[in-house]
């Protein structure tokens, strides 16, 4: 269940993040991006943008160049950390299951062997009928422990690698967003005659190649 739920969650995160970054790069105004960000609630990139944009609005009232980039950078770092933490949820359970399952199987093996010797003692003779049930239980529990441990370990390693990729993507987006906001003063100076036509919260972003 954990593996299936994480697969579904990562698929949503990947698809929505791709659509959001495409929309972000095609947009020309912060307000435009903010309005569409709520449509990508599974995307950590949208969450980072919303936190940074909220800090920007508190600084500027929703328009004009940011007065201080440091609070924006801290907001981006905090939002990125929270997004990665959300992506890592329940991964420790997979690691725990992968580590414990073989020992649970081993415990079942020991109990099966004990049962086999108990059956042998009660029968008084070393026959297959006396030891067979205990040995069978021991082998079943051993196989069950391995059957659980292997997919849990493989899934944990794969998901951990995907989380690292997501973390790198979030960091790259944070830098791209902050760079765009740092360039707002240059854009606003160059476009001063037409700046009055930009609505509140609709400061133009620099064109992205």
N, C-alpha and C positions, 0 to 999 in steps of 0.2 A: 504493500500500500504506500509506503514512504517513497519507494522508487517511482511508482506510477504518478504519484502526486507531484513529485519534483520534476519529472519529465514534462508534465502538463504545464507546471508553473514556468519552467525555463523556456518552453515553446512560446508561451504568451509574452514573456519578457523579451525574447528575441524578436518576435514579429512586431510588437508594438514599438520597441526601441528603433527598429529599422524605419518604420513609418514615421515616427516622431522626428528622427534626425533628418529625414528627407524633407519633412514639412518645415522644420526649423531652418534649414539652409535655403529653402525657397521663400521664406517669409522675409519681409522688409521692416517690420515693426515689432517691438517688444509686446505691445498690447495684443497684436494678432497672434503671437505665439502663446501668450498667456491664455487666450480664449480657447485655443485648441488643446492645450496641455491636459485639461481635464478629461479629454477623450482617450488618454493613454495612461490610465491609472495603474497599469501593471508595469509601465516602463520606469526604470530608475532614472533615466535621463530626464524624463518629464518632472519627476520629483525634485531632482537637483535644480532644474530651471525654476520651478515654482518657488522653492525656498530662496534662491538668489534673487528672483524678481520681487518677492515680498520685501526683502532687505533693501533692494533698490527703491521700491516705492516709499518705504519709511524714510529713506534719505532725501529723496527728491520730490516726493508727492506724486510721482508717476510720470514726470517728464523732465527732460534736461539731462545733462551728463551727470554721472555719479560723482559725488563730492569726495568720497574716500573709498578706494578699492579694497582696503583691508577687511572691512566687515563683509563685503561680498565674497572675498576669498574664504573667510572663515565659514560663512554660510554654505559655500560650495563644498568645503571639506567635511563639514558636519553632515550635510545631506548625502554626500558620497559614502561616508562611513555607515550611516544608517541604512542606505540602500544595500551595501555589501552585507551588512549584518542580517538583513531580511532575506537575502539570497542564500545565506548560510544556514538558515533555520532548518532544524531536523537533520542536518548532515552529520552531526555528532552521534545521532542515533544509529545511523548506518555504520559508522566507525565502531561504535560500541557493540552492535550486533555482530559485525564481522570478527571482532576480537573475542567475544564471549561464546559465540555459537560452538566452536570446536571444543571448548571446555565443557559446555553443557552436554555435547555429544559424548565426550570422554567420561563424564559423570554417569551418563546412561550406560556406557560400556561397562564401567566398573560394577554398576548395579546389576547389569545382565550377567556378568561373570559370577557375582555373588549368588544370584538366583540359580545359575547353573550348578554351582557347587552345593547349594542347598538341596536342589533336586537330586544330585548325585548321592548326597548323604542320606536322604530319605529313602532312596531306592535301594541303597546298599550295594548296587552293582554299577559298573562303568558301562552304561549302555547309551546309545544315541538318543533314545527316548527320554532318558533322565536328564541329559545336559542340553539337548537340542533347543527347547524353548528359551532357556536363558541365553544361550549363544545367539539365537536368532534375534532376541530383543536387543542384545548388545550391538549387533551389526546394524540393526535398523536405526538405533539412536545415533550411532557414529555417522552413518550416511546422512541422516537428517541434519546433524550439526554441520557437516561439510556442505550440504545442499543449500543451507541458509547462509553460511559464511561467504562462499565464493561470489554469488551475485551481489551481496551487500558490499564486499570489498571492491569489486569492479565498479559498481555504481558510485561508491564514495569517491574513488580516484577520478572517475570521469566527471562527476559533478564538481569536485574541488577544482579540477582544471578549468571547467566552464566558468566557475565563480571568479577565478583569476583573470580570465578573458574579459568578463563583465566588468571587473574592477578596473582593468586597464582602459576599457572603453569609456567608463564613467569618468575617469581622470582626464582622458583626452577631451571628452565633451566639456568638462568643467573648464579646462584651459581655453577651449574654443569660445565658450560663452563669455568668459571673463575678458578674453582678448577683444571680442566684439564690443563689449561694454566700454572697454578702455578706448576704443577708437571712436566712440560717440562724440567726444569733444571736437575731433578733427572734422568729422562729418557735419556737425552742427555749425562749425565755423565756416566751412566751405559752402554750406547751403543756408546761410543766414537769411537771405531775402525771402526764402520760401518756408522758413521754419514756423511762421505763424499759422500755416495751414495744417500743421501736424497736430492732431488732437492730443489731449492729455493722455499720457501713458503710451503714446504712439510714436515715440522717438525712433527714427529710422536707424536700422542697423547697417553696418558696412556690407557691401556686396561681397558675396563669397564665390570663389571660383569653383 
